[in-house]
Amino acid sequence: MSPKKTVFLTGASRGIGKAIYTKLKKEKYYIIAPTRRELDLNNPISLYRYNDIQKNLKVDVLINNAGINFPQWIDELEDKNISETLQINLISPIKLIRTFVPHMKKQRWGRIVNISSMFGLVARGKQTMYTVTKHGINGVTKALALELGPHNILVNSVCPGFVNTDLVKRNPPEKIAALVKDVPLGRLAEPEEIAELVSFLISNKNTYITGANILIDGGFTCR
Ligand SMILES: NC(=O)c1ccc[n+]([C@@H]2O[C@H](COP(=O)([O-])OP(=O)(O)OC[C@H]3O[C@@H](n4cnc5c(N)ncnc54)[C@H](OP(=O)(O)O)[C@@H]3O)[C@@H](O)[C@H]2O)c1
């Protein structure tokens, strides 16, 4: 691994993103990790302005990690939930890829990792928008693996199960206990376990995995 590679990482303030940040920092990557105040992924103008200011950034590795999930039954689904989940989980990641791919193409090396979810591969009630966006980003991963493979840019999705972050911990303890009961490994994943996989995927050790939607769910989706 070249210690000089530049990584662009979203959602590094907490949870999985923070664990990825910590791991990659130890591995001597140069990391650009804008806070929500610097780059609000829910705001197309913020993204446009940020891109304009940063258009000369030479990013070798893009990790689209930031994401939201507001579970609502379909008959109570608010317009705000539809637009925000689409914007943050799907549209902004696509636009960030569009921004950084030209440099990757030019240097004939790039790595893109989208933090998706097991709900990019299976579904769950009350999770329509989350499921839509995570299936969507898995589709983006496959389409771009085809498009960018000839440029030596590898594109993958990491699809975690239940991870020990705010996204899960906001549930009452009895709900978390019920979720864990259905996980063959009998526990939540720790964010550091997700970071380990991301670190491998973006490294030079990954020479042939592209277009993959990789489950890391403790076996949850096997049943
Ligand atoms: N936790 C799980 O069980 C789980 C399972 C499967 C997949 N995932 C996926 O993993 C990724 C990270 O999840 P997590 O559990 O680490 O989530 P988290 O602890 O809730 O953290 C979410 C991160 O996204 C950022 N973010 C949210 N809205 C943003 C916006 N409008 N603009 C910029 N940044 C924004 C947050 O920034 P602030 O600190 O400013 O809010 C935070 O850094 C997500 O894509 C999620 O879907 C999580």
The ligand as an SDF file (V2000), in Angstrom:
LIG
                    3D

 48 52  0  0  0  0  0  0  0  0999 V2000
  -25.3140    0.4820   11.8760 N   0  0  0  0  0  0  0  0  0  0  0  0
  -25.7780   -0.5150   11.1510 C   0  0  0  0  0  0  0  0  0  0  0  0
  -26.3260   -1.4860   11.6840 O   0  0  0  0  0  0  0  0  0  0  0  0
  -25.6260   -0.5080    9.6580 C   0  0  0  0  0  0  0  0  0  0  0  0
  -25.9460   -1.6840    8.9850 C   0  0  0  0  0  0  0  0  0  0  0  0
  -25.8220   -1.7210    7.6040 C   0  0  0  0  0  0  0  0  0  0  0  0
  -25.3830   -0.6160    6.9280 C   0  0  0  0  0  0  0  0  0  0  0  0
  -25.0850    0.5160    7.5960 N   0  0  0  0  0  0  0  0  0  0  0  0
  -24.6480    1.6560    6.7940 C   0  0  0  0  0  0  0  0  0  0  0  0
  -23.3790    2.0930    7.2300 O   0  0  0  0  0  0  0  0  0  0  0  0
  -23.2520    3.5020    7.0200 C   0  0  0  0  0  0  0  0  0  0  0  0
  -22.8300    4.1790    8.3230 C   0  0  0  0  0  0  0  0  0  0  0  0
  -23.8120    3.8500    9.2940 O   0  0  0  0  0  0  0  0  0  0  0  0
  -23.5850    4.0620   10.8610 P   0  0  0  0  0  0  0  0  0  0  0  0
  -24.3260    2.9800   11.5320 O   0  0  0  0  0  0  0  0  0  0  0  0
  -22.1630    4.2910   11.1560 O   0  0  0  0  0  0  0  0  0  0  0  0
  -24.4300    5.4100   11.0370 O   0  0  0  0  0  0  0  0  0  0  0  0
  -24.4220    6.5390   12.1750 P   0  0  0  0  0  0  0  0  0  0  0  0
  -23.6660    6.0650   13.3720 O   0  0  0  0  0  0  0  0  0  0  0  0
  -25.8400    6.9480   12.2960 O   0  0  0  0  0  0  0  0  0  0  0  0
  -23.5640    7.7090   11.4720 O   0  0  0  0  0  0  0  0  0  0  0  0
  -24.0340    8.2750   10.2750 C   0  0  0  0  0  0  0  0  0  0  0  0
  -22.9500    9.1470    9.6720 C   0  0  0  0  0  0  0  0  0  0  0  0
  -23.4890    9.7590    8.4760 O   0  0  0  0  0  0  0  0  0  0  0  0
  -23.3850   11.1680    8.5930 C   0  0  0  0  0  0  0  0  0  0  0  0
  -24.4840   11.8690    7.9350 N   0  0  0  0  0  0  0  0  0  0  0  0
  -25.8130   11.6680    8.0950 C   0  0  0  0  0  0  0  0  0  0  0  0
  -26.5110   12.5590    7.3660 N   0  0  0  0  0  0  0  0  0  0  0  0
  -25.5890   13.3440    6.7290 C   0  0  0  0  0  0  0  0  0  0  0  0
  -25.6790   14.4420    5.8510 C   0  0  0  0  0  0  0  0  0  0  0  0
  -26.8700   14.9730    5.4890 N   0  0  0  0  0  0  0  0  0  0  0  0
  -24.5420   14.9950    5.3740 N   0  0  0  0  0  0  0  0  0  0  0  0
  -23.3250   14.5230    5.7550 C   0  0  0  0  0  0  0  0  0  0  0  0
  -23.1750   13.4780    6.6030 N   0  0  0  0  0  0  0  0  0  0  0  0
  -24.3020   12.8880    7.0860 C   0  0  0  0  0  0  0  0  0  0  0  0
  -23.4280   11.4370   10.0930 C   0  0  0  0  0  0  0  0  0  0  0  0
  -22.9230   12.7280   10.3770 O   0  0  0  0  0  0  0  0  0  0  0  0
  -23.4140   13.5410   11.7050 P   0  0  0  0  0  0  0  0  0  0  0  0
  -22.5600   13.0280   12.8390 O   0  0  0  0  0  0  0  0  0  0  0  0
  -23.1690   14.9670   11.3530 O   0  0  0  0  0  0  0  0  0  0  0  0
  -24.8690   13.2180   11.9060 O   0  0  0  0  0  0  0  0  0  0  0  0
  -22.5670   10.2810   10.6130 C   0  0  0  0  0  0  0  0  0  0  0  0
  -21.1970   10.5850   10.4540 O   0  0  0  0  0  0  0  0  0  0  0  0
  -24.6140    3.9750    6.5000 C   0  0  0  0  0  0  0  0  0  0  0  0
  -24.5710    4.0760    5.0960 O   0  0  0  0  0  0  0  0  0  0  0  0
  -25.5540    2.8670    6.9280 C   0  0  0  0  0  0  0  0  0  0  0  0
  -26.6740    2.7550    6.1000 O   0  0  0  0  0  0  0  0  0  0  0  0
  -25.1910    0.6050    8.9630 C   0  0  0  0  0  0  0  0  0  0  0  0
  1  2  1  0
  2  3  2  0
  2  4  1  0
  4  5  1  0
  4 48  2  0
  5  6  2  0
  6  7  1  0
  7  8  2  0
  8  9  1  0
  8 48  1  0
  9 10  1  0
  9 46  1  0
 10 11  1  0
 11 12  1  0
 11 44  1  0
 12 13  1  0
 13 14  1  0
 14 15  2  0
 14 16  1  0
 14 17  1  0
 17 18  1  0
 18 19  2  0
 18 20  1  0
 18 21  1  0
 21 22  1  0
 22 23  1  0
 23 24  1  0
 23 42  1  0
 24 25  1  0
 25 26  1  0
 25 36  1  0
 26 27  1  0
 26 35  1  0
 27 28  2  0
 28 29  1  0
 29 30  1  0
 29 35  2  0
 30 31  1  0
 30 32  2  0
 32 33  1  0
 33 34  2  0
 34 35  1  0
 36 37  1  0
 36 42  1  0
 37 38  1  0
 38 39  2  0
 38 40  1  0
 38 41  1  0
 42 43  1  0
 44 45  1  0
 44 46  1  0
 46 47  1  0
M  CHG  2   8   1  16  -1
M  END
$$$$
